């Protein structure tokens, strides 16, 4: 089934709404049961609400046009938001681990377990559907903030399933210490999820290059549209949210009129813009004496 590509603001607002609903449902399940494991699941949902709010701010800030202080735009705001999301997830993991410790010291009976499990299952199903939607939309929009939220929610779904299975075992076996033990396992999984989000987005703040596949496509486009020049070299790319920055040197004959060299640059730039969404191109024209005899061969 093809899911329509909505605007980033619509998705971000929907994400906040779903996060609040899931938090409310999971908290009700915890109140009914008193389970530390279900509490840990609900606590992670508080982070979902916080990160959904952070995503709204980041997406709107990233869409602000370039200005005098930020001539390259504000695209990296999404990477910064995603790193903050990862840090908050790690904080949540430590908070869950703390509750698991106290639950281990004083194990408690689980009240109304089946009703609580049924309610929590509904919240988990909603999270599963929404995480898939967020990941798909994050890829469609090349949004680091949405992708980070989607991956975090998917990890939340996995841990929630584990919690549901574990609490069921606690009820069936009567071994109360399994409840805090399960919460501790949840905290470790959440900790790994937070680290993964931070790791995946720090590279964006450090001007990560386009992927090898994207670089190969950019080289092909330059080569196919640089007719009239001698060569292109010193190609560099960097990613910033939805934007891809491309710059390189284009070598032409020293006798070529400026207007002809400019026409070649326009042709290359238009071809790149047609093939690479959100691309910004900067071409430095050089005379033939600057040729390196390596780089991109003109077809």
N, C-alpha and C positions, 0 to 999 in steps of 0.2 A: 504494500500500500504506500502510495506517495504522500508524504506529509507536506502540506504547504509551507513555504518559507515565509514566516512572519517577520515583522520588524523586530529589531533587537530590543527596543523599548517594550513592545508588547510581550515578548518572551520573558524579559527580566521581571516585569510586573506580575506575569502569570507565575513565574518561579517563586516570587515572594508569597503570593497567595497560597500556592500549593504547600510551601514549606510551613506556613502558619497552620494550615489545616492538619497536616501530618503531625506537627508538634502537639496540637491539641488532642488528637486522637491517641497518640502514644502516651501522652501524660495521663489521660483517662485510664488507659490500660494499666499504667503503673500504680495509680491511686487505688484501683480496684484490687490489685494483687499484692502490692508491697514488695514486688520482686526487684532485687538489685539489678538483675540482668535487664529487665524491662525498663528500669530507671536509666541504665546506661544507654539503652536504645533511644529513650526520650531525650536524654541530655545531648546526644549527638544531633538531634533534630533542632535544638536551640542554635547550634552552630550553623545548621542549614539556613535558618532564618537570618542570622547575622550575615552570612556570606551572600545570600540572595540580595540583601540590602546593599552590600558592598558592590555587587555586580551591577546593580542599577546605577550607582554613582559612577563606577568606572566606565560603563558603556556610554553614558551621557557625556562624561568628560572626554573620552576618547574621540567622540564625534565632533568636538569643538574644532573649527577650522584653524589653520596655522595663524599665528600672530607674530608680532615683533619679537617677543620673548621666546616663542616656540615656533621658529620658522619651518620645522619639519613636522609640525602637527603634535597631537597629544595621544598618538596611537598606543604608546607604551603604558598608558594608564591601566589597560586591561591586564598586562603582565604583572604590574604592581599589585592590582587587586587580587589576582590569582595567587601571588606569593603570600599576601596577607591571609587569604582563605586557607592556604596550607598551614600557616602558623596557628590560626585559630583551631584548625582540626587537631593539631598537635596538643594545644592547650586542653581541648575537650578530652583527648585520650588520657592525659594526666589526671584530669578531674574524675574520669570514669575509674581509673586505676585506684584512686583514693577511696572512692565509694566501695569498690570491690574489697579493699583491705579491711575497712570497717565492717563490711558485711561478713567477711571471713571470721572476724573476731566475735561477732554476735549474729550467727545465722538465724533467719526468721522463717516462719511458716508463710507459705504463699496462699493468699485468700482468693476466692472466686477465680481459680486459675483458668478454667475453660472459657469463661466470658472474656477475661482479659486477653487470652491468646487469640480469640476470635477478633476482638477489636484491633489488636496490634497487627494481625494478619491483613486486615483491610488497609491499614496505613502502609504496610509493606508493599502491597499490590499497587497502590497509588504511586508510591515512590519508584517502583520498577518501571511502570509505564512512563512516568515523567522523566526519569533518568535517560531512557532511550530517546525520548523526544529532544531533550537538551543536547545530548551528544550529537545527534543528527543535525540540529539547527546550529550548533557550535561549529561544525565542519562546514556547513553551507555558508555561514557568515565569516568564517575564519576568526571566530571570537574566542580568545584564550579564556576569558571570564566564564562564558557559558560552557565551554568544554571542561574546564576545571570543576564547575558545579555539577555537570553531568557525571563525570567520573567519580566525584565524591559521593553523589547519590547512589551510583551503582555499587560502590563499596559499602554504603549504608544498607543497601538491599541485601547484599551477601551476609553482612553481619546480623541483620535482622532475622534472616532465615535461620542462621545458626542459633540466635537467641531463642526463637520460637521452638526449635527442636530441643534445645537444652532445657528450657523451662518445662517442656512436656516431660522430659526425662526426670526432672526434679519431682514433678507431681506423681509420676508413675512409680518411681523408686523410693521416694520419701527421703532421699539423701539431700539435706538442706544445703550442705556446703557446696554442692554443684552450682548453685545459683551465683554466689560471688566468684567462684572459679570461672564460670562462663563470662561474667562481666569483665574479669581480668583479660580473658582471651579477646573479648571485643575491643578492649582498650589497646591491645597490641596491634590488632588489625587496623584500627583507626589511626594509630600512630604511623604505621607504614603508609597508609593512604595519604596522610598529611605530608609526609616526607616526599612522596612521589609527586604531589602537586607542586611543592616548592621546587624540587629538582627539575621538573619539566618546564617551568616558567622562568627560572632564573636565567636560562640561556637567552630568552627573549630580551631581557634587560641588558644583556651583554652583546647585543648586535649579532645575533646568530645569522649565519649565511642561509640562503635558500637551500632546499634539499638538492642532492645530486641530480635527481630527475628534473627538477625545475631549472637548475643551472644548465643542463644539457638542452632543454627546450629553449631557453633564452639565447644560448649560443647559436642554435640552429636558426632562430628568427633573425638575429643580427647578421649572420652569414648570408642568409637568403635575401636580405633587404639592403645590403650595403654595396650594391653594384655601383661602380664608379670610384670607389675608394680602393686602397691598397691592402689594408689589414685593420683588424681591431685587436687590442690587447689591454692588459691591466683591468680585466673585468672584475668588478666587486659587487656583491649583493648583500643586503641585510634586511631582516624582517622586523616589522614593528606592528603587531596586531594584524589588521587587515591589509596593511600597506607593505609593498615590496619595493625597496630602493635599489636601483641599478645604475651603476656608473662605469664607464670605460673610456679608453682613448681610441679615437678613430684616425687612422693615418690616410691622408690624401696627397695628391700631387701638389707640390709647392706652387705650380702654375695655375691650379684650379681656382676659379673665382669664388669669393666668399659665398655668393648666393647659391652656387651649385653645391658647395659643401653643406650649406644649410639645408638644402633640399634633401640631401642624403640623410642627414640627421633627422629631419621631419619624417621621412619614410620609415626609418628604423623605429623611431619613437611611436608612431601611429600603429605599426605592426605589433610592437610590444604591448601597447595599451589594449589592443584588440584581443590579445591572447592571454595576458596576465592581469587579472582583476586587481585594481588598486595599485598599479605600478607607477613609480615616479622615476623618470629617466634623466640622467645627466651625462652628456657626451662632451668630451674634451677633444677638439680637433687639432691634429698635429701634422706638420709637413713630412714628406717622405724620408727626410734625414733622420727622423725619430723612429723609424720602423725597427721593430725588434725581431722580425722574421720568425715570430712565434705567436701563439695566441689563437685568434679566430681567423680562419682563412675565408676570404670573400669568394662566394660561389660565382 
